[in-house]
Amino acid sequence: MHRLFSLLLPVALASGCAMAQAPKPIEDVEPEVTQQVAAAVANMAVDPAAAPAGDGASLLRACPAQATPALELLQRTVDGEERTYLYRTRCGKALLVSATYGKNRAIKRLVVKAE
């Protein structure tokens, strides 16, 4: 029984590590949305006080001022007339940017957090 357990433990650890790897980017079929989100993130980086409290604007301090960060689309979901996008960007370290895009073609919610 001890041998079975000692053989299963490395397999379980390896599979757990594989599941913890970062998601891969997907094809961006709406580059205009990505450009709008990148501009909003750049604005948060320049003026963190302008961002709503708790939205992770302080994480963007490492981003160069006036530079639009490169975004990788990781996930896109649709809920009725709203779409939610999950992006990865790098400002010193990897950050996740979640943007909810409304039916009026504007960003309703933008959240930045550490990956």
C-alpha positions as CSV (number, residue, x, y, z in Angstrom):
1,M,0.0,0.0,0.0
2,H,2.9,2.4,0.8
3,R,4.4,1.8,-2.6
4,L,1.1,2.6,-4.3
5,F,0.8,5.9,-2.4
6,S,4.4,6.8,-3.2
7,L,3.8,6.2,-6.9
8,L,0.6,8.2,-7.0
9,L,1.8,11.2,-5.1
10,P,4.3,12.4,-7.9
11,V,1.6,11.9,-10.5
12,A,-0.9,13.9,-8.5
13,L,1.6,16.7,-8.0
14,A,2.5,16.8,-11.6
15,S,-1.1,17.0,-12.8
16,G,-1.8,19.7,-10.2
17,C,1.1,21.8,-11.5
18,A,-0.1,21.3,-15.1
19,M,-3.5,22.7,-14.1
20,A,-2.0,25.7,-12.4
21,Q,-0.2,26.9,-15.5
22,A,-1.3,30.2,-16.9
23,P,-4.0,30.1,-19.6
24,K,-2.9,30.5,-23.2
25,P,-4.0,33.6,-25.3
26,I,-6.9,33.1,-27.7
27,E,-7.5,34.8,-31.0
28,D,-8.7,38.4,-30.7
29,V,-11.6,38.9,-33.1
30,E,-12.6,42.3,-31.7
31,P,-9.3,44.3,-31.7
32,E,-11.3,47.6,-31.4
33,V,-12.4,46.5,-27.9
34,T,-8.9,45.5,-27.0
35,Q,-7.7,49.0,-28.1
36,Q,-10.3,50.6,-25.9
37,V,-9.4,48.5,-22.9
38,A,-5.7,49.2,-23.4
39,A,-6.3,52.9,-23.5
40,A,-8.3,52.7,-20.3
41,V,-5.5,50.7,-18.6
42,A,-3.0,53.3,-19.8
43,N,-5.1,56.0,-18.3
44,M,-5.2,54.2,-15.0
45,A,-1.5,53.8,-15.1
46,V,-1.0,57.6,-15.6
47,D,-3.5,58.7,-13.0
48,P,-4.3,55.9,-10.5
49,A,-6.4,58.4,-8.5
50,A,-8.9,58.6,-11.4
51,A,-9.6,54.9,-11.2
52,P,-12.4,53.6,-8.9
53,A,-11.1,52.5,-5.5
54,G,-10.2,48.8,-5.3
55,D,-9.7,48.4,-9.0
56,G,-6.0,47.6,-8.8
57,A,-4.7,50.8,-10.4
58,S,-1.8,50.8,-8.0
59,L,-0.6,47.6,-9.6
60,L,0.0,49.6,-12.8
61,R,2.8,51.9,-11.3
62,A,5.5,49.9,-13.0
63,C,4.0,50.6,-16.5
64,P,5.7,53.3,-18.4
65,A,3.8,56.6,-18.4
66,Q,1.9,57.4,-21.6
67,A,2.5,53.9,-23.0
68,T,-0.4,51.7,-24.0
69,P,0.2,48.3,-22.5
70,A,0.2,45.2,-24.7
71,L,-2.8,43.0,-23.9
72,E,-3.2,39.3,-24.6
73,L,-6.8,38.1,-24.7
74,L,-7.3,35.0,-22.5
75,Q,-11.0,34.6,-22.4
76,R,-14.2,36.2,-23.8
77,T,-17.7,35.4,-22.4
78,V,-21.1,36.7,-23.5
79,D,-24.0,37.2,-21.1
80,G,-26.9,38.7,-23.0
81,E,-25.9,42.0,-24.3
82,E,-22.8,42.2,-22.1
83,R,-19.4,40.8,-22.9
84,T,-16.6,40.2,-20.5
85,Y,-13.0,40.0,-21.6
86,L,-10.0,38.7,-19.6
87,Y,-6.6,40.0,-20.7
88,R,-3.0,39.5,-19.5
89,T,-0.6,42.4,-19.5
90,R,2.9,42.9,-18.0
91,C,3.8,45.9,-15.9
92,G,6.7,44.7,-14.0
93,K,4.8,41.5,-13.3
94,A,2.0,39.7,-14.9
95,L,-1.4,41.3,-14.3
96,L,-4.9,40.2,-15.3
97,V,-7.3,42.8,-16.6
98,S,-11.0,42.1,-16.6
99,A,-13.3,44.3,-18.7
100,T,-17.1,44.2,-19.0
101,Y,-18.3,45.8,-22.2
102,G,-21.9,46.9,-22.4
103,K,-24.4,47.2,-25.1
104,N,-23.7,50.9,-25.6
105,R,-20.2,49.9,-26.8
106,A,-18.5,51.3,-23.7
107,I,-16.5,49.7,-20.8
108,K,-18.8,49.3,-17.8
109,R,-16.3,47.8,-15.4
110,L,-12.5,47.5,-15.5
111,V,-10.6,45.6,-12.8
112,V,-6.8,45.0,-12.6
113,K,-5.4,42.3,-10.3
114,A,-2.1,40.3,-10.0
115,E,-2.0,37.1,-11.9
